[in-house]
Amino acid sequence: MIRNDVLDRLPVRHAVPELLTALEERGTAVLSAPPGTGKTTLVPLALAGLIGSGPRRRVLVAEPRRMAVRAAARRMAWLLGEEPGGTVGFSVRGERRKGPATRVEVVTTGVLLQRLQRDPELPDVDVVLLDECHERHLDADTAMAFLVDVRATLRPDLCLIAASATSDAPAWAELLTVLDGSGPAPVVESTGEAHGYRVFFAAPPSGVRPAHGTWVDPALLRHVAATVRRAMDRHEGDVLCFLPGTGEIARVAGLLGDVDADVFPLHGRAPAAVQDAVLRGSGPGLRRRVVLSTSVAESSLTVPGVRVVVDSGLAREPRMDHARGLGSLATVPVSVAAATQRAGRSMREAAGAVYRCWSEAEDGNRSRFPSPEIRIADLTSFALRAACWGDPSAAGLALLDGPPAGAMAAARSVLAAIGAVDEDGRVSDRGVRMSRIGVQPRLARALLDGAPEVGARRAAEVVALLSEEPPREYGDDLAVAWRAARRGGDGYAARWKTEARRLERSVGEPVGAGTGKGAGDGGGASVAGRAEGPVRGDDAVAGLVTALAFPERVARAREGRGLLMVSGTGAELSAGSVLRDAPWLAVAVADRTARDATARVRLAAVADEEVARAAAGRLLAEDEEVRWEDGDVVARSVSRLGAVELTVRPLRDDADPGLVRAALLDGLRRDGLGLLRWSRESAELRRRLGFLRRVLGAPWPDVTEGGLLDRAEEWLEPELSRARRRADLGRIDAGRSLQRLLPWGSGEAARLDELAPERIEVPSGSRIRVDYGGEQPVLAVKLQEMFGLAETPRVAGVPVLVHLLSPAGRPAAVTADLASFWREGYRSVRAELRGRYPRHPWPEDPRSAPPTRYTRARSERG
């Protein structure tokens, strides 16, 4: 019996006629309906002609989550007075309840994608309703893109509806028809007759630290629990509290242990019995309930009895470090759209109250919508689906946001490494087969390549563990978790067994006639489904299969420093991990936040070097490493697996000469040109050339440290090529090598002694060395040897700086203008020194006195 009394109370019923008209005229529409109006339950029944007077159709409803699929199917069947599996059925991975009479089928977007790639025409479907499009899950965006393509090229009769609870309807209206050019799809709005809700802002106390990674300040969780208590005191009805993850749910549940109510967790991993209990409601005369939920309850689910929503203000989003192949979760402020969705849960049955655990001032700073998953997630599965669809670059897909180029490049690199696509990105037969298995491509590779080694059943069981991370209480040792799942007794174990059986069957399934719009013939060899490989223990099997899935995460222990993954990323185990003594690990789950220097290992299996080599063989390399280290050349032959060194053998004189030469050049850059032999003459030549470069410029060479290092290969050859170590550098005569930089080609080199002479002859006949070490050349000469010289000597047109010395060789005066000194400065120097050095000449007029190197008496004798 149809429950018309309930259906008549659903506000969306008023929008159904307009929606049916839109489908009749255009075949597509956007349904914009706020939370609680009945778009998920009433509309599919109306589209199928099960209520009202519309034509009979076969309707497929796609939901983003398994829990929402079951709940929606159960609710629609209840409205028709039936059980799921009759007129209304559902399909999720590993479970299907559908019969010949089914007119409305609810599926996850993942199941819908599998069907589209098996048969894009969807021959048994008249209408597809994609629910909760605004959540921007990657599977939903991909399914929408494929369906838009199908309508434009294969099935113009297929009706398509995008259902959204937020204000982004115009964008979806444009997208639905972007490939057929018929103009924006009609937008049908249901304003509803909602009961409304009142918002209370409950800002946390000062000092609460912002979340990072998956860490949430315990002070905030205490505040959330206190807010739940306050809401219970002030309002009637059940309380639905939104928290970012299962860990926070457990902690808040502990803080609420003494409340006068039943406290239920609600998340994707909660046992089915708990989920059913939450979705059934408390009923008259039963205790009040507090439901602690992740974002799974934001949309598509009705939690009966809820009158109050407490919103922590946090959500979890995936993040992907494409360079390291590591995914993680980030705790972020919930968007305005998601907060509105959450608030709408309070008014499904009566006027509600919403407590937001943030300040009113902060409310306006939140992003409008959640981040599209295509921008932030691992795109390996998406890239494989696009390749199977015949569009490896995804450039032709109808997407609100295109995939980032870097993320797509990383994804295609992974697919190429596991043999899913060729060098041009086109899908291979192996890739088609992987896409049909229904798990991430990495896990599909582990299943297909692991089955011949360990047997299909055991490979499937490990892959099932990897496809849905076991509960934390199972521990971080994958083999231990495997044994715990075998023992069963909880909801996870039941799901795991179902998935393992499905995966085991899929190993032997043929590829079929193709997948997706652009697939090839879909042939290819099959892997024997049940052939057992060599006998191995659980630890060895878990290690091998995990390593096949994540070869770049194979890690070797580093003494006192945790682990080093093949990818080059450091990793740490938890303090109490039973894996701490393992020399090798295959890491199944790890994350690394932007603030952390190393990754945190959450789940891993014991491995060994043989497994590492087998799984990550493409990363195995034999390299000759020659580098400058600790002040000398170090040469060694290294066998490495990615960043992990396996064996090291020192090299003597058989190292590659080119690598040695490069190491010596690196040593010169690091430790400087002092490694060469610089005689006095060599250093003086460098100073003379430096002076000419400053004064005259090119073609005189730049002999600064940087200038010489830039041209080291030019002026140090062939001596550099003959050198093998630091000591050989010390034997290179830098001065002789430096002459190679002189401007011989222009002829200027021949003028070196003319432009920057080593010595200058002074009036006494002495040849005095010129010091070019400063900004101005310096001539240090005894004052008496300069008698009779009226003008200052010049080099390259620059007057030298004359240091006039006393008979004892000490500076008596410094001048660059000798004529001025004779006129003005000499008198005071003569008065000061004549008495101290009476045996030396001190004429009154030095300009006319004969120069001398000797004392007065010797000069007179001479």
ABEGO torsion letter per residue (X at the ends): XBBAAAAAABAAAAAAAAAAAAAAAAGBBBBBBBBGAGAAAAAAAAAAGABEABBBBBBBBBBABAAAAAAAAAAAAAAAGBBBGBABBBBBBGBBBBBAABABBBBBAAAAAAAAAABAAGAABABBBBBGAAAGBAAAAAAAAAAAAAAAAABAABBBBBBBABAAAAAAAAAAAAAAGAEBBBBBBBAEABAEBBBBBBBBBBGBBBBBEABBBAAAAAAAAAAAAAAAAABBEBBBBBBABAAAAAAAAAAAAABBBBBBBBBAABBAAAAAAAAAEAEBGBBBBBBBBBAAAABGBBBBGBABBBBAGBBBBBBBBAAAGBBBBBBBBBBAAAAAAAAAAAAAABBBBBBBBBBAAAAAABBABBBBAAAABBAAAAAAAAAAAGBAAGAABBBABBBBAAAAAAAAAAAAAAGABBAAGBBBAAAAAAAAAGBBAAAAAAAAAAAAAAEAAAAAAAAAAAABBBBAAAEABAAAAAAAAAAEGBAAAAAAAAAAAAAAAAAABBAEAEBEAABBAGBEBBBBAABBBBBBBAAAAAAAAAAAABAAABBBBBBGAEBBBAAGBBBBBBAABAAAABABBBBABBBBBAABABBBBABBBBBBAAAAAAAAAAABBBBBBBBBBGGBBBBBBBBBBEABBABBBBBBAABBAAAAAAAAAAAAAAAEAAABBBBAAAAAAAAAAAAAAAAAEOABBBABAAAAAAAAAAAAOAAAAABABAAAAAABBAAAAAAAABBAAAGAAAAAAAABBABBBBAAGBBBBBBAABABBBBBBBAAAABGBABBBBBGGBBBBBBBBBAAGBBABBBABAAAAAAAAAAAAAAAAAAABAABBBBABAAABBBBABBAAAAAAX
